[in-house]
Amino acid sequence: MADHRALISNPADLKPSTAWNETVWAYTSEEELVDHTTKARLCVATLLPFKDKQPDWDGFTKSVRWMQQCAAHYGVEMVFVLNADTGYIFDLSNELYAEVLKRFRAEFPEQRFITGITARGAENDTAFKAERYWPLLDIAQEHANCEMMIMTSKLLNTLENEPRRDAYFQIAEHLIRPGIAHALEPSFVPWATPFDPWLFHEIALHPTYVGGKVSTLDEPHFHYWAAMCKGLNLPFSPHSGDDYGIATAIKLGLPLLIGAGVSACPLICAARDMWLLDSVADKKFKTGTGRFDTRVYKLFEAFQSFEDLVFRLDDRMSASPYKHSTAHVLHQLGLIDSPEAHPDCKDLRGVNEAQRMTEAMRRPKRLAKKLGIPLFGE
């Protein structure tokens, strides 16, 4: 008879060296985690559009209002993620970073946002310095009704688990707003590594970090996070950053924090609502059967086939040019004037991207029409 390994289920048994495959949370089925009653928030990684090499502020505002309409139609809580990768954080000056927040708050005074925070001026450092995060934190924390997404940086990411934990805690000492811990996906930078279970558990228990965002290509770390948080009733909200597996977060009743929340906004809002049972008070469009709308399975397929093309890997095995694809989608939807990227951005698609996005949108547009989903180029 085959031997069965004893799996860790008590967090007291976790060590900094523990791997996920040594824990019970790596073997929890999706069926055990399914939730048809929670309409979790959608955090949309908002594109900063450009026109003639300058920010297109009118297009920025117009696209935000469009996403707000989508959320309102389906009763979805929406939070806008500013100055993250879709907002070209790694290409923004501190001045433009600050201007994005000021303009957003002036235009949308009651709207909650999350803003990306990363290290500044660490190019010649040889060791991690938490104070490299202070410049953007100081800018962002002038605002209220917001959360700080602590994005990893190379010197933070390459620390061993215990000093890495200490680094996140050191950053937390500077936070006066809620923090989101961001495990940067390796499809964007080759040195990125997700959190191991001990590190994740430590961060999840820190009172300043109310949630985290993870996305990976090869191993279901969001699923592991969800299983641990549910199994241990942790006061921490896992947000899926997995643009390749959007449906998983919807099925689990957990938040999404994704660039696809922009390009597929009305589809994802609709799916959030369709997945809920009729008995849920927040469900806007009921089936009249007491059940959920099983047509959502085809919607999952349609927006995933779309986003697989938006987030397709380039010759470097990187999905980073998705920003440029997203600009093409918003341009085709008539929300922005130009599909330009930030003038300093090197993550660009080819000259035929407009045609590729036209093709990518055919199936989701067809299904949106069939299901009566508005605001998607009808």
C-alpha positions as CSV (number, residue, x, y, z in Angstrom):
1,M,0.0,0.0,0.0
2,A,1.3,3.4,-0.9
3,D,2.6,5.6,1.9
4,H,0.8,8.8,2.7
5,R,2.7,11.8,3.8
6,A,1.5,13.7,6.9
7,L,0.5,17.2,5.8
8,I,0.9,20.3,7.9
9,S,-2.5,21.8,9.0
10,N,-1.4,23.5,12.2
11,P,0.2,26.9,11.5
12,A,2.4,26.3,14.6
13,D,4.2,23.6,12.6
14,L,5.1,25.9,9.7
15,K,8.8,26.9,9.3
16,P,10.3,29.5,7.0
17,S,11.6,26.6,4.9
18,T,8.1,24.9,4.6
19,A,6.9,24.4,1.0
20,W,3.2,24.6,0.1
21,N,3.3,20.9,-1.0
22,E,4.0,20.0,2.6
23,T,0.7,21.5,3.7
24,V,-3.0,20.5,3.5
25,W,-3.8,23.8,1.8
26,A,-2.0,22.7,-1.3
27,Y,-4.4,19.8,-1.7
28,T,-7.8,21.4,-0.9
29,S,-10.2,21.0,-3.8
30,E,-11.9,23.9,-5.4
31,E,-15.3,22.3,-4.6
32,E,-14.5,22.7,-0.8
33,L,-14.0,26.4,-1.3
34,V,-16.9,27.3,-3.6
35,D,-19.1,30.2,-2.4
36,H,-22.3,31.1,-4.2
37,T,-23.3,33.8,-1.6
38,T,-20.5,36.3,-1.4
39,K,-20.3,39.1,-4.0
40,A,-16.6,40.1,-3.4
41,R,-15.2,43.3,-4.7
42,L,-13.6,43.8,-8.1
43,C,-10.4,45.9,-8.1
44,V,-9.7,47.1,-11.6
45,A,-6.1,47.9,-12.4
46,T,-6.9,51.1,-14.2
47,L,-5.1,52.0,-17.4
48,L,-3.5,55.5,-17.7
49,P,-4.0,56.2,-21.4
50,F,-1.7,58.4,-23.5
51,K,-2.2,60.6,-26.5
52,D,0.5,62.4,-28.4
53,K,2.9,61.2,-25.6
54,Q,0.9,62.9,-22.9
55,P,-1.6,61.5,-20.4
56,D,-5.1,61.5,-21.9
57,W,-6.9,62.7,-18.8
58,D,-10.3,62.9,-20.6
59,G,-9.9,59.3,-21.6
60,F,-8.8,58.3,-18.1
61,T,-11.9,59.8,-16.6
62,K,-14.2,58.5,-19.3
63,S,-12.9,54.9,-18.8
64,V,-13.3,55.1,-15.1
65,R,-16.9,56.3,-15.5
66,W,-17.6,53.4,-17.9
67,M,-16.4,50.9,-15.3
68,Q,-18.5,52.6,-12.6
69,Q,-21.5,52.1,-14.8
70,C,-20.7,48.5,-15.2
71,A,-20.4,48.0,-11.5
72,A,-23.6,49.9,-10.7
73,H,-25.6,47.9,-13.3
74,Y,-24.6,44.6,-11.6
75,G,-24.3,45.9,-8.0
76,V,-20.6,45.1,-7.8
77,E,-18.3,46.8,-5.3
78,M,-15.6,48.3,-7.4
79,V,-12.2,49.7,-6.2
80,F,-9.9,51.4,-8.7
81,V,-6.2,50.4,-8.6
82,L,-4.1,53.3,-9.6
83,N,-0.4,53.6,-10.5
84,A,0.1,49.9,-10.7
85,D,1.6,48.1,-13.7
86,T,-1.4,49.0,-15.9
87,G,-0.8,52.6,-14.8
88,Y,2.9,52.4,-15.7
89,I,4.2,52.7,-12.2
90,F,7.7,51.7,-13.3
91,D,7.7,54.5,-15.9
92,L,6.0,57.3,-13.8
93,S,7.9,60.1,-12.3
94,N,6.9,60.9,-8.7
95,E,5.3,64.1,-10.0
96,L,3.0,62.2,-12.5
97,Y,2.3,59.5,-9.9
98,A,1.0,62.3,-7.5
99,E,-0.9,63.9,-10.3
100,V,-2.8,60.7,-11.1
101,L,-4.0,60.5,-7.5
102,K,-4.9,64.2,-7.2
103,R,-6.9,64.2,-10.5
104,F,-8.7,60.9,-9.5
105,R,-9.6,62.2,-6.1
106,A,-10.8,65.5,-7.5
107,E,-13.0,63.8,-10.1
108,F,-14.2,61.0,-7.9
109,P,-14.2,62.3,-4.3
110,E,-16.1,59.3,-2.8
111,Q,-14.5,56.5,-4.8
112,R,-12.2,54.1,-2.9
113,F,-8.8,53.4,-4.6
114,I,-5.8,51.2,-4.2
115,T,-2.5,52.6,-5.3
116,G,0.7,50.8,-6.2
117,I,3.8,51.4,-4.0
118,T,7.3,50.3,-4.9
119,A,10.9,51.2,-4.1
120,R,12.3,54.4,-5.6
121,G,16.0,55.1,-6.0
122,A,17.2,51.6,-5.2
123,E,19.0,51.0,-8.5
124,N,22.5,51.1,-7.0
125,D,21.6,49.6,-3.6
126,T,23.2,46.3,-2.6
127,A,20.9,45.6,0.3
128,F,17.1,46.2,0.9
129,K,16.2,49.5,2.4
130,A,12.6,50.0,3.5
131,E,12.9,53.7,3.3
132,R,13.0,53.4,-0.5
133,Y,9.2,52.9,-0.2
134,W,8.7,56.1,1.7
135,P,8.5,58.6,-1.2
136,L,5.5,57.0,-2.9
137,L,3.9,56.2,0.5
138,D,4.2,59.8,1.6
139,I,2.5,60.9,-1.6
140,A,-0.3,58.4,-1.5
141,Q,-1.1,58.6,2.2
142,E,-2.0,62.2,1.8
143,H,-5.3,60.8,0.6
144,A,-8.1,59.0,2.6
145,N,-10.4,56.2,1.6
146,C,-7.6,54.3,0.0
147,E,-5.3,51.3,0.4
148,M,-1.6,50.9,-0.2
149,M,-0.5,48.0,-2.4
150,I,3.1,47.2,-1.4
151,M,4.6,45.9,-4.7
152,T,7.7,43.9,-4.4
153,S,11.1,45.1,-5.6
154,K,14.1,43.0,-6.5
155,L,16.0,43.5,-3.3
156,L,12.9,42.8,-1.3
157,N,12.0,39.7,-3.3
158,T,15.4,38.1,-3.1
159,L,15.5,38.1,0.7
160,E,15.1,34.8,2.5
161,N,11.7,34.3,4.2
162,E,12.5,35.6,7.7
163,P,14.2,38.8,6.6
164,R,11.6,39.3,4.0
165,R,8.9,39.0,6.6
166,D,10.8,41.6,8.7
167,A,11.0,43.9,5.7
168,Y,7.2,43.8,5.1
169,F,6.7,44.5,8.8
170,Q,9.2,47.4,8.6
171,I,7.2,48.9,5.7
172,A,4.0,48.4,7.7
173,E,5.4,50.7,10.4
174,H,5.2,53.5,7.9
175,L,1.6,52.7,6.8
176,I,-1.3,54.8,8.1
177,R,-3.7,53.3,5.5
178,P,-4.6,49.6,5.1
179,G,-2.0,47.6,3.3
180,I,-2.2,45.0,0.5
181,A,0.8,42.7,0.1
182,H,1.5,42.1,-3.6
183,A,3.3,38.9,-4.7
184,L,4.5,40.0,-8.1
185,E,4.0,37.3,-10.7
186,P,7.0,35.8,-12.5
187,S,5.3,36.4,-15.9
188,F,6.2,40.1,-15.4
189,V,9.8,39.9,-13.9
190,P,12.0,36.8,-13.8
191,W,13.1,37.3,-10.3
192,A,9.7,37.3,-8.7
193,T,8.7,34.5,-6.3
194,P,5.4,34.0,-4.6
195,F,5.1,33.8,-0.8
196,D,5.8,30.4,0.9
197,P,3.2,29.3,3.5
198,W,5.1,30.5,6.6
199,L,5.7,33.9,5.1
200,F,2.1,34.2,3.8
201,H,0.8,33.2,7.3
202,E,3.0,35.8,9.0
203,I,1.9,38.6,6.7
204,A,-1.8,37.5,6.9
205,L,-1.7,37.9,10.7
206,H,-0.2,41.4,10.6
207,P,-3.0,43.9,11.4
208,T,-1.9,46.5,8.8
209,Y,-2.1,44.0,5.9
210,V,-5.8,43.5,5.3
211,G,-5.3,41.5,2.1
212,G,-2.9,40.4,-0.6
213,K,-2.7,39.9,-4.3
214,V,-1.0,37.0,-6.1
215,S,-0.8,35.7,-9.6
216,T,1.3,32.9,-11.0
217,L,1.6,31.0,-14.2
218,D,2.6,27.5,-13.1
219,E,1.3,26.9,-9.6
220,P,-2.1,27.8,-8.1
221,H,-0.9,30.0,-5.2
222,F,-4.1,32.0,-5.0
223,H,-5.9,28.7,-4.4
224,Y,-3.4,27.9,-1.6
225,W,-4.0,31.4,-0.1
226,A,-7.8,30.9,-0.2
227,A,-7.6,27.5,1.4
228,M,-5.4,28.6,4.2
229,C,-7.4,31.7,4.9
230,K,-10.7,29.8,5.0
231,G,-9.3,26.8,6.9
232,L,-7.7,29.0,9.6
233,N,-10.3,31.8,9.5
234,L,-7.5,34.4,8.9
235,P,-8.4,38.1,9.0
236,F,-6.9,38.6,5.5
237,S,-8.5,38.8,2.1
238,P,-6.8,37.0,-0.8
239,H,-7.2,38.9,-4.0
240,S,-6.6,37.0,-7.3
241,G,-4.3,38.8,-9.7
242,D,-4.6,35.8,-12.0
243,D,-5.7,37.2,-15.3
244,Y,-5.4,33.6,-16.7
245,G,-7.9,32.2,-14.1
246,I,-10.5,34.9,-13.4
247,A,-13.4,32.4,-12.9
248,T,-11.6,30.8,-9.9
249,A,-12.0,33.9,-7.7
250,I,-15.6,34.4,-8.7
251,K,-16.4,30.8,-7.8
252,L,-14.6,31.1,-4.5
253,G,-16.4,34.4,-3.6
254,L,-13.1,36.2,-3.3
255,P,-11.9,39.6,-4.7
256,L,-10.2,40.1,-8.0
257,L,-7.4,42.6,-8.5
258,I,-6.6,42.5,-12.2
259,G,-5.9,44.4,-15.4
260,A,-8.6,42.3,-17.0
261,G,-11.0,44.1,-14.8
262,V,-10.6,47.0,-17.3
263,S,-10.8,45.2,-20.7
264,A,-13.5,42.8,-19.7
265,C,-15.2,44.9,-17.0
266,P,-18.9,44.4,-17.9
267,L,-18.4,40.7,-18.5
268,I,-16.8,40.2,-15.1
269,C,-19.4,42.3,-13.3
270,A,-22.1,40.2,-15.0
271,A,-20.4,36.9,-14.0
272,R,-20.1,38.1,-10.3
273,D,-23.9,38.5,-10.3
274,M,-24.8,35.4,-12.2
275,W,-22.8,33.2,-9.9
276,L,-24.9,34.1,-6.9
277,L,-27.9,32.2,-5.7
278,D,-31.2,34.0,-5.9
279,S,-31.4,34.0,-2.1
280,V,-28.5,36.5,-1.9
281,A,-29.9,40.0,-1.3
282,D,-27.1,41.6,-3.4
283,K,-28.0,39.6,-6.5
284,K,-29.4,42.1,-9.1
285,F,-30.7,39.7,-11.8
286,K,-32.4,36.7,-10.3
287,T,-33.2,33.5,-12.2
288,G,-36.6,33.0,-10.5
289,T,-35.5,29.4,-9.5
290,G,-33.7,30.1,-6.3
291,R,-30.5,28.9,-8.0
292,F,-27.6,30.6,-9.8
293,D,-27.5,31.3,-13.5
294,T,-25.6,28.4,-15.1
295,R,-25.0,30.4,-18.3
296,V,-22.2,31.9,-16.3
297,Y,-20.0,28.9,-17.3
298,K,-20.1,30.0,-21.0
299,L,-19.4,33.6,-19.9
300,F,-16.3,32.3,-18.0
301,E,-15.1,30.7,-21.2
302,A,-15.8,33.7,-23.3
303,F,-13.9,36.3,-21.2
304,Q,-11.1,33.9,-20.5
305,S,-10.5,33.2,-24.1
306,F,-10.5,37.0,-24.6
307,E,-8.1,37.7,-21.7
308,D,-5.7,34.8,-22.8
309,L,-5.1,36.9,-25.9
310,V,-4.8,40.2,-24.1
311,F,-2.3,38.6,-21.7
312,R,-0.6,36.3,-24.1
313,L,3.1,35.8,-23.5
314,D,5.6,37.4,-25.8
315,D,8.9,36.1,-27.1
316,R,10.4,36.8,-23.6
317,M,7.7,34.7,-22.0
318,S,6.4,37.9,-20.4
319,A,2.8,39.1,-20.3
320,S,3.8,42.7,-19.6
321,P,2.6,44.1,-23.0
322,Y,-1.0,43.4,-21.9
323,K,-1.1,47.1,-21.1
324,H,-0.7,47.9,-24.7
325,S,-3.4,45.4,-25.6
326,T,-5.7,46.9,-23.0
327,A,-5.3,50.3,-24.6
328,H,-6.3,48.8,-28.0
329,V,-9.4,47.3,-26.4
330,L,-10.5,50.6,-24.8
331,H,-9.8,52.4,-28.0
332,Q,-12.0,50.0,-29.9
333,L,-14.7,50.5,-27.3
334,G,-14.6,54.2,-28.0
335,L,-13.4,55.1,-24.4
336,I,-10.0,56.6,-25.3
337,D,-8.7,58.5,-28.3
338,S,-5.5,56.5,-28.9
339,P,-4.1,53.1,-28.1
340,E,-0.7,54.6,-27.3
341,A,1.4,53.4,-24.4
342,H,3.5,55.5,-22.0
343,P,6.3,56.9,-24.2
344,D,9.0,55.3,-22.1
345,C,7.3,51.9,-21.9
346,K,9.2,49.1,-23.7
347,D,6.4,46.5,-23.2
348,L,4.7,46.9,-26.6
349,R,2.7,44.8,-29.0
350,G,3.2,44.7,-32.7
351,V,1.7,46.8,-35.5
352,N,-1.2,44.4,-36.0
353,E,-2.5,44.5,-32.4
354,A,-5.7,46.4,-33.3
355,Q,-6.7,43.5,-35.6
356,R,-5.7,40.9,-33.0
357,M,-7.9,42.6,-30.4
358,T,-10.8,42.9,-32.8
359,E,-10.6,39.1,-33.3
360,A,-10.2,38.5,-29.5
361,M,-13.4,40.5,-28.8
362,R,-15.6,38.6,-31.3
363,R,-16.7,35.8,-29.0
364,P,-17.2,37.8,-25.8
365,K,-19.2,40.4,-27.8
366,R,-21.4,37.7,-29.2
367,L,-22.1,36.3,-25.8
368,A,-22.6,39.7,-24.2
369,K,-25.4,40.3,-26.8
370,K,-26.9,36.9,-26.2
371,L,-27.0,37.5,-22.4
372,G,-28.0,41.1,-22.6
373,I,-24.8,42.4,-21.0
374,P,-24.6,46.2,-21.7
375,L,-21.7,48.5,-22.1
376,F,-19.5,46.2,-24.2
377,G,-19.5,47.7,-27.6
378,E,-23.1,47.1,-28.3
